[in-house]
Amino acid sequence: MIQELIKSKTILMSLPELINESHFKMSYISEKAGIPKPTFYRKLKDRSFNVDEALKILQIIKPEEYEYETVMANIKESEKDFEEGKVIEGKDFIFDVKQRLKK
């Protein structure tokens, strides 16, 4: 867990460089991330983006990597569920989907 926090801190500290290296304008990133421009620039200068803000920004400036990591995390979670026996049969899944679509 400590290693994960250290890695997260490293990513948060390097975020300003990643933003500067991207081909997007700061105003575009700020707008798409939903962070007011003055707040965005202050956080950029102070390196004080929180994890949720960093995720939004990375989704904007590195969309392919963001999607890849998201898919891989879902696969790992699915594998864990499978190993723990948290599965349902195909026919039950189809029934559940049909029920949800009726709503």
DSSP file (Angstrom, degrees, kcal/mol; ACC not computed):
  #  RESIDUE AA STRUCTURE BP1 BP2  ACC     N-H-->O    O-->H-N    N-H-->O    O-->H-N    TCO  KAPPA ALPHA  PHI   PSI    X-CA   Y-CA   Z-CA
    1    1 A M     >        0   0    0      0, 0.0     4,-1.9     0, 0.0     5,-0.2   0.000 360.0 360.0 360.0 -39.7    0.0    0.0    0.0
    2    2 A I  H  >  +     0   0    0      1,-0.2     4,-2.4     2,-0.2     5,-0.2   0.904 360.0  53.1 -62.3 -41.3    2.8    2.4    0.8
    3    3 A Q  H  > S+     0   0    0      1,-0.2     4,-2.5     2,-0.2    -1,-0.2   0.883 106.9  52.4 -61.6 -38.4    4.4    1.8   -2.6
    4    4 A E  H  > S+     0   0    0      2,-0.2     4,-2.4     1,-0.2    -1,-0.2   0.893 109.6  48.8 -65.4 -39.2    1.1    2.7   -4.3
    5    5 A L  H  X S+     0   0    0     -4,-1.9     4,-2.5     2,-0.2    -2,-0.2   0.898 110.7  50.3 -67.0 -40.0    0.9    5.9   -2.3
    6    6 A I  H  X S+     0   0    0     -4,-2.4     4,-2.3     2,-0.2    -2,-0.2   0.919 111.6  48.4 -63.0 -43.3    4.5    6.8   -3.3
    7    7 A K  H  X S+     0   0    0     -4,-2.5     4,-2.3     2,-0.2    -2,-0.2   0.909 111.1  50.8 -63.1 -42.1    3.6    6.1   -6.9
    8    8 A S  H  X S+     0   0    0     -4,-2.4     4,-2.6     1,-0.2    -2,-0.2   0.912 110.4  49.1 -61.8 -42.7    0.5    8.3   -6.7
    9    9 A K  H  X S+     0   0    0     -4,-2.5     4,-2.5     2,-0.2    -1,-0.2   0.904 109.7  51.8 -63.8 -41.2    2.5   11.1   -5.2
   10   10 A T  H  X S+     0   0    0     -4,-2.3     4,-1.6     2,-0.2    -1,-0.2   0.916 111.1  47.6 -61.3 -43.3    5.1   10.8   -7.9
   11   11 A I  H  X S+     0   0    0     -4,-2.3     4,-0.8     2,-0.2    -2,-0.2   0.929 111.9  49.6 -63.7 -45.6    2.4   11.0  -10.6
   12   12 A L  H >< S+     0   0    0     -4,-2.6     3,-0.6     1,-0.2    37,-0.3   0.886 111.4  49.5 -61.9 -38.5    0.7   14.0   -8.9
   13   13 A M  H 3< S+     0   0    0     -4,-2.5     4,-0.3     1,-0.2    -1,-0.2   0.806 112.8  46.9 -71.1 -28.6    4.0   15.8   -8.7
   14   14 A S  H 3X S+     0   0    0     -4,-1.6     4,-2.1    -5,-0.2     3,-0.4   0.497  85.1  96.1 -90.3  -3.3    4.8   15.1  -12.4
   15   15 A L  H <X S+     0   0    0     -4,-0.8     4,-2.6    -3,-0.6     5,-0.2   0.882  77.9  56.2 -56.9 -43.6    1.3   16.2  -13.6
   16   16 A P  H  > S+     0   0    0      0, 0.0     4,-2.5     0, 0.0    -1,-0.2   0.904 109.2  47.4 -57.6 -39.2    2.4   19.8  -14.5
   17   17 A E  H  > S+     0   0    0     -3,-0.4     4,-2.2    -4,-0.3    -2,-0.2   0.908 110.9  51.1 -67.1 -40.6    5.1   18.5  -16.8
   18   18 A L  H  X S+     0   0    0     -4,-2.1     4,-0.9     2,-0.2    -1,-0.2   0.895 111.3  48.5 -62.3 -39.2    2.7   16.0  -18.4
   19   19 A I  H >< S+     0   0    0     -4,-2.6     3,-0.7     1,-0.2     5,-0.3   0.932 111.8  48.7 -65.6 -45.9    0.2   18.9  -19.0
   20   20 A N  H 3< S+     0   0    0     -4,-2.5    -2,-0.2     1,-0.2    -1,-0.2   0.838 110.9  51.0 -64.0 -32.9    2.9   21.1  -20.5
   21   21 A E  H 3< S+     0   0    0     -4,-2.2    -1,-0.2    -5,-0.2    -2,-0.2   0.660  93.4  94.4 -79.3 -16.2    4.1   18.3  -22.8
   22   22 A S  S << S-     0   0    0     -4,-0.9    40,-0.1    -3,-0.7    39,-0.1  -0.288  81.5-125.7 -73.2 162.8    0.6   17.6  -24.0
   23   23 A H  S    S+     0   0    0     38,-0.2     2,-0.3     2,-0.1    -1,-0.1   0.283  79.1 102.7 -91.1  11.3   -0.6   19.2  -27.2
   24   24 A F  S    S-     0   0    0     -5,-0.3     2,-0.2     1,-0.0    -2,-0.1  -0.688  75.7-114.9 -95.7 148.2   -3.7   20.6  -25.5
   25   25 A K     >  -     0   0    0     -2,-0.3     4,-2.2     1,-0.1     3,-0.3  -0.519  23.3-122.6 -76.0 148.0   -4.1   24.2  -24.4
   26   26 A M  H  > S+     0   0    0      1,-0.2     4,-2.8     2,-0.2     5,-0.2   0.890 112.5  54.8 -57.7 -41.0   -4.3   24.9  -20.6
   27   27 A S  H  > S+     0   0    0      1,-0.2     4,-2.3     2,-0.2    -1,-0.2   0.874 107.6  50.1 -63.8 -36.4   -7.7   26.5  -21.0
   28   28 A Y  H  > S+     0   0    0     -3,-0.3     4,-2.9     2,-0.2     5,-0.3   0.936 112.5  46.2 -65.6 -46.9   -9.1   23.5  -22.8
   29   29 A I  H  X S+     0   0    0     -4,-2.2     4,-2.3     1,-0.2     6,-0.2   0.925 113.0  50.3 -61.6 -44.9   -7.8   21.1  -20.1
   30   30 A S  H  X>S+     0   0    0     -4,-2.8     5,-2.4    -5,-0.2     4,-0.7   0.924 113.7  44.9 -58.7 -46.9   -9.2   23.3  -17.4
   31   31 A E  H ><5S+     0   0    0     -4,-2.3     3,-0.8    -5,-0.2    -2,-0.2   0.940 115.0  46.1 -64.8 -49.1  -12.6   23.5  -19.1
   32   32 A K  H 3<5S+     0   0    0     -4,-2.9    -1,-0.2     1,-0.3    -2,-0.2   0.824 113.0  50.5 -66.1 -31.4  -12.9   19.8  -19.8
   33   33 A A  H 3<5S-     0   0    0     -4,-2.3    -1,-0.3    -5,-0.3    -2,-0.2   0.603 110.7-123.3 -81.1 -11.2  -11.7   18.9  -16.3
   34   34 A G  T <<5 +     0   0    0     -3,-0.8    -3,-0.2    -4,-0.7    -2,-0.1   0.797  66.3 135.4  74.7  28.2  -14.3   21.2  -14.8
   35   35 A I      < -     0   0    0     -5,-2.4    -1,-0.3    -6,-0.2    -2,-0.2  -0.946  61.0-115.1-111.4 121.2  -11.7   23.2  -12.9
   36   36 A P     >  -     0   0    0      0, 0.0     4,-3.1     0, 0.0     3,-0.2  -0.217  28.8-115.8 -53.6 143.1  -12.0   27.0  -13.0
   37   37 A K  H  > S+     0   0    0      1,-0.2     4,-2.8     2,-0.2     5,-0.3   0.887 113.1  49.0 -52.1 -48.6   -9.1   28.6  -14.8
   38   38 A P  H  > S+     0   0    0      0, 0.0     4,-2.0     0, 0.0    -1,-0.2   0.923 115.4  44.9 -60.1 -40.6   -7.7   30.5  -11.7
   39   39 A T  H  > S+     0   0    0     -3,-0.2     4,-2.9     2,-0.2     5,-0.2   0.912 112.3  52.7 -66.2 -42.5   -7.9   27.3   -9.6
   40   40 A F  H  X S+     0   0    0     -4,-3.1     4,-2.3     1,-0.2    -1,-0.2   0.938 111.4  45.0 -58.5 -49.4   -6.4   25.2  -12.4
   41   41 A Y  H  X S+     0   0    0     -4,-2.8     4,-2.3     2,-0.2    -1,-0.2   0.870 113.7  50.1 -66.5 -36.3   -3.4   27.6  -12.7
   42   42 A R  H  X S+     0   0    0     -4,-2.0     4,-2.9    -5,-0.3    -2,-0.2   0.939 113.0  45.7 -65.5 -45.9   -2.9   27.8   -9.0
   43   43 A K  H  X>S+     0   0    0     -4,-2.9     5,-2.0     2,-0.2     4,-1.1   0.857 111.7  53.1 -66.6 -33.9   -3.0   24.1   -8.6
   44   44 A L  H  <5S+     0   0    0     -4,-2.3     3,-0.2    -5,-0.2    -1,-0.2   0.937 113.4  42.9 -63.1 -47.3   -0.6   23.7  -11.5
   45   45 A K  H  <5S+     0   0    0     -4,-2.3    -2,-0.2     1,-0.2    -1,-0.2   0.909 121.5  39.5 -65.5 -43.5    1.8   26.1  -10.0
   46   46 A D  H  <5S-     0   0    0     -4,-2.9    -1,-0.2    -5,-0.2    -2,-0.2   0.525 102.5-129.3 -85.5  -6.0    1.5   24.6   -6.5
   47   47 A R  T  <5 +     0   0    0     -4,-1.1    -3,-0.2    -3,-0.2    -4,-0.1   0.954  64.2 136.9  54.7  51.4    1.3   21.0   -7.7
   48   48 A S      < +     0   0    0     -5,-2.0     2,-0.2    -6,-0.1    -4,-0.1   0.018  12.7 139.2-122.6  28.0   -1.8   20.5   -5.6
   49   49 A F        -     0   0    0     -6,-0.4     2,-0.1   -37,-0.3   -34,-0.1  -0.501  47.3-132.5 -68.6 140.5   -4.2   18.6   -7.8
   50   50 A N     >  -     0   0    0     -2,-0.2     4,-2.6     1,-0.1     5,-0.2  -0.377  29.0 -96.4 -85.9 175.6   -6.1   15.9   -5.9
   51   51 A V  H  > S+     0   0    0      1,-0.2     4,-2.4     2,-0.2     5,-0.2   0.895 123.0  50.5 -62.1 -43.4   -6.4   12.4   -7.3
   52   52 A D  H  > S+     0   0    0      1,-0.2     4,-2.0     2,-0.2    -1,-0.2   0.914 112.6  47.0 -62.8 -42.4   -9.9   12.9   -8.8
   53   53 A E  H  > S+     0   0    0      1,-0.2     4,-2.5     2,-0.2    -2,-0.2   0.910 110.9  52.3 -64.6 -41.7   -8.7   16.0  -10.6
   54   54 A A  H  X S+     0   0    0     -4,-2.6     4,-3.0     1,-0.2     5,-0.2   0.905 108.1  51.2 -61.7 -41.6   -5.5   14.2  -11.8
   55   55 A L  H  X S+     0   0    0     -4,-2.4     4,-2.1     2,-0.2    -1,-0.2   0.915 110.2  48.9 -62.1 -42.7   -7.7   11.4  -13.2
   56   56 A K  H  X S+     0   0    0     -4,-2.0     4,-1.2     2,-0.2    -2,-0.2   0.924 113.7  47.0 -61.1 -44.1   -9.8   13.9  -15.1
   57   57 A I  H  X S+     0   0    0     -4,-2.5     4,-2.8     1,-0.2     3,-0.4   0.923 112.0  49.1 -65.7 -44.8   -6.8   15.6  -16.5
   58   58 A L  H  X S+     0   0    0     -4,-3.0     4,-2.3     1,-0.2     8,-0.3   0.851 106.2  57.2 -64.7 -33.4   -5.1   12.4  -17.5
   59   59 A Q  H  < S+     0   0    0     -4,-2.1    -1,-0.2    -5,-0.2    -2,-0.2   0.843 113.2  42.0 -63.4 -32.0   -8.3   11.2  -19.2
   60   60 A I  H  < S+     0   0    0     -4,-1.2    -2,-0.2    -3,-0.4    -1,-0.2   0.927 122.6  34.6 -79.8 -48.4   -8.0   14.4  -21.3
   61   61 A I  H  < S+     0   0    0     -4,-2.8   -38,-0.2     1,-0.2    -3,-0.2   0.700 131.9  28.1 -86.9 -18.7   -4.3   14.5  -22.1
   62   62 A K     X  +     0   0    0     -4,-2.3     4,-2.6    -5,-0.3    -1,-0.2  -0.455  69.2 157.4-136.6  62.7   -3.7   10.7  -22.4
   63   63 A P  H  > S+     0   0    0      0, 0.0     4,-2.5     0, 0.0     5,-0.2   0.862  74.0  49.6 -61.6 -38.9   -7.0    9.2  -23.5
   64   64 A E  H  > S+     0   0    0      2,-0.2     4,-2.5     1,-0.2     5,-0.2   0.937 114.3  44.6 -66.5 -45.1   -5.6    6.0  -25.0
   65   65 A E  H  > S+     0   0    0      2,-0.2     4,-2.7     1,-0.2     5,-0.2   0.897 112.9  52.4 -64.8 -40.1   -3.5    5.3  -21.9
   66   66 A Y  H  X S+     0   0    0     -4,-2.6     4,-2.3    -8,-0.3    -2,-0.2   0.936 111.9  45.2 -60.7 -47.5   -6.4    6.1  -19.6
   67   67 A E  H  X S+     0   0    0     -4,-2.5     4,-2.6     2,-0.2     5,-0.2   0.911 112.8  51.1 -64.2 -42.7   -8.7    3.7  -21.5
   68   68 A Y  H  X S+     0   0    0     -4,-2.5     4,-2.7     1,-0.2    -2,-0.2   0.943 111.9  46.2 -59.7 -48.8   -6.1    1.0  -21.6
   69   69 A E  H  X S+     0   0    0     -4,-2.7     4,-2.4     1,-0.2    -1,-0.2   0.879 112.2  51.6 -63.0 -38.7   -5.5    1.2  -17.8
   70   70 A T  H  X S+     0   0    0     -4,-2.3     4,-2.1    -5,-0.2    -1,-0.2   0.928 111.8  46.0 -63.6 -45.7   -9.2    1.3  -17.1
   71   71 A V  H  X S+     0   0    0     -4,-2.6     4,-2.4     2,-0.2    -2,-0.2   0.927 112.8  50.3 -63.6 -44.7   -9.8   -1.8  -19.2
   72   72 A M  H  X S+     0   0    0     -4,-2.7     4,-2.5     1,-0.2    -2,-0.2   0.895 109.5  50.9 -62.7 -39.9   -6.9   -3.6  -17.6
   73   73 A A  H  X S+     0   0    0     -4,-2.4     4,-2.2     1,-0.2    -1,-0.2   0.902 110.6  49.6 -63.7 -40.3   -8.2   -2.8  -14.1
   74   74 A N  H  X S+     0   0    0     -4,-2.1     4,-2.3     2,-0.2    -2,-0.2   0.879 110.1  50.8 -65.2 -38.1  -11.6   -4.2  -15.1
   75   75 A I  H  X S+     0   0    0     -4,-2.4     4,-2.7     2,-0.2    -2,-0.2   0.932 110.2  48.9 -64.9 -45.2  -10.0   -7.3  -16.4
   76   76 A K  H  X S+     0   0    0     -4,-2.5     4,-2.2     1,-0.2    -2,-0.2   0.908 112.1  49.1 -60.9 -41.6   -8.0   -7.8  -13.2
   77   77 A E  H  X S+     0   0    0     -4,-2.2     4,-2.5     1,-0.2    -1,-0.2   0.898 111.1  50.0 -64.5 -40.0  -11.2   -7.3  -11.1
   78   78 A S  H  X S+     0   0    0     -4,-2.3     4,-2.5     2,-0.2    -2,-0.2   0.901 109.4  50.9 -64.7 -41.2  -13.1   -9.7  -13.3
   79   79 A E  H  X S+     0   0    0     -4,-2.7     4,-2.5     2,-0.2    -2,-0.2   0.904 110.5  49.6 -62.6 -41.0  -10.3  -12.3  -12.9
   80   80 A K  H  X S+     0   0    0     -4,-2.2     4,-2.0     2,-0.2    -2,-0.2   0.930 110.6  49.7 -63.3 -45.4  -10.4  -11.9   -9.1
   81   81 A D  H  <>S+     0   0    0     -4,-2.5     5,-3.0     1,-0.2     4,-0.3   0.911 111.1  50.2 -59.1 -42.2  -14.2  -12.3   -9.1
   82   82 A F  H ><5S+     0   0    0     -4,-2.5     3,-1.4     1,-0.2    -2,-0.2   0.928 109.7  49.6 -62.6 -45.5  -13.8  -15.4  -11.1
   83   83 A E  H 3<5S+     0   0    0     -4,-2.5    -1,-0.2     1,-0.3    -2,-0.2   0.836 111.3  50.0 -62.4 -32.9  -11.2  -16.9   -8.8
   84   84 A E  T 3<5S-     0   0    0     -4,-2.0    -1,-0.3    -5,-0.2    -2,-0.2   0.412 118.5-112.2 -86.6   2.0  -13.5  -16.1   -5.8
   85   85 A G  T < 5 +     0   0    0     -3,-1.4     2,-1.9    -4,-0.3    -3,-0.2   0.664  68.9 144.6  78.6  15.7  -16.5  -17.8   -7.5
   86   86 A K      < +     0   0    0     -5,-3.0     2,-0.3    -6,-0.2    -1,-0.2  -0.523  35.2 118.8 -87.0  71.8  -18.4  -14.5   -8.0
   87   87 A V        -     0   0    0     -2,-1.9     2,-0.3    -5,-0.1    -5,-0.0  -0.903  48.4-151.4-132.6 160.2  -19.9  -15.5  -11.3
   88   88 A I        -     0   0    0     -2,-0.3     2,-0.1     2,-0.0    -2,-0.0  -0.940  31.2 -99.7-128.7 156.2  -23.3  -16.1  -12.8
   89   89 A E     >  -     0   0    0     -2,-0.3     4,-2.2     1,-0.1     3,-0.4  -0.360  33.6-113.1 -72.2 154.3  -24.4  -18.4  -15.6
   90   90 A G  H  > S+     0   0    0      1,-0.2     4,-2.7     2,-0.2     5,-0.2   0.871 115.6  53.1 -55.6 -42.5  -24.9  -16.9  -19.0
   91   91 A K  H  > S+     0   0    0      1,-0.2     4,-2.0     2,-0.2    -1,-0.2   0.869 109.4  49.4 -65.5 -35.4  -28.7  -17.5  -19.0
   92   92 A D  H  > S+     0   0    0     -3,-0.4     4,-2.5     2,-0.2    -1,-0.2   0.884 110.7  50.9 -68.6 -37.8  -29.0  -15.7  -15.7
   93   93 A F  H  X S+     0   0    0     -4,-2.2     4,-2.6     2,-0.2    -2,-0.2   0.937 110.2  48.4 -63.2 -47.1  -26.9  -12.8  -17.1
   94   94 A I  H  X S+     0   0    0     -4,-2.7     4,-2.5     1,-0.2    -2,-0.2   0.907 111.0  51.3 -60.8 -41.8  -29.1  -12.6  -20.2
   95   95 A F  H  X S+     0   0    0     -4,-2.0     4,-2.3     2,-0.2    -1,-0.2   0.932 110.3  49.1 -60.5 -46.2  -32.2  -12.6  -18.0
   96   96 A D  H  X S+     0   0    0     -4,-2.5     4,-2.2     1,-0.2    -2,-0.2   0.909 111.3  49.3 -60.3 -43.4  -30.9   -9.8  -15.8
   97   97 A V  H  X S+     0   0    0     -4,-2.6     4,-2.2     1,-0.2    -1,-0.2   0.924 110.5  50.2 -63.5 -44.3  -30.0   -7.7  -18.9
   98   98 A K  H  X S+     0   0    0     -4,-2.5     4,-1.3     1,-0.2    -1,-0.2   0.897 109.9  51.2 -61.2 -40.2  -33.5   -8.2  -20.4
   99   99 A Q  H  X S+     0   0    0     -4,-2.3     4,-0.7     1,-0.2    -1,-0.2   0.903 110.6  48.5 -63.7 -41.6  -35.1   -7.1  -17.1
  100  100 A R  H >< S+     0   0    0     -4,-2.2     3,-0.6     1,-0.2    -1,-0.2   0.864 108.4  54.0 -67.1 -35.6  -32.9   -4.0  -17.0
  101  101 A L  H 3< S+     0   0    0     -4,-2.2    -1,-0.2     1,-0.2    -2,-0.2   0.774 101.5  59.6 -70.7 -25.2  -33.8   -3.1  -20.6
  102  102 A K  H 3<        0   0    0     -4,-1.3    -1,-0.2     1,-0.2    -2,-0.2   0.743 360.0 360.0 -72.7 -22.9  -37.5   -3.3  -19.8
  103  103 A K    <<        0   0    0     -4,-0.7    -1,-0.2    -3,-0.6    -2,-0.2   0.478 360.0 360.0 -73.8 360.0  -37.3   -0.6  -17.2
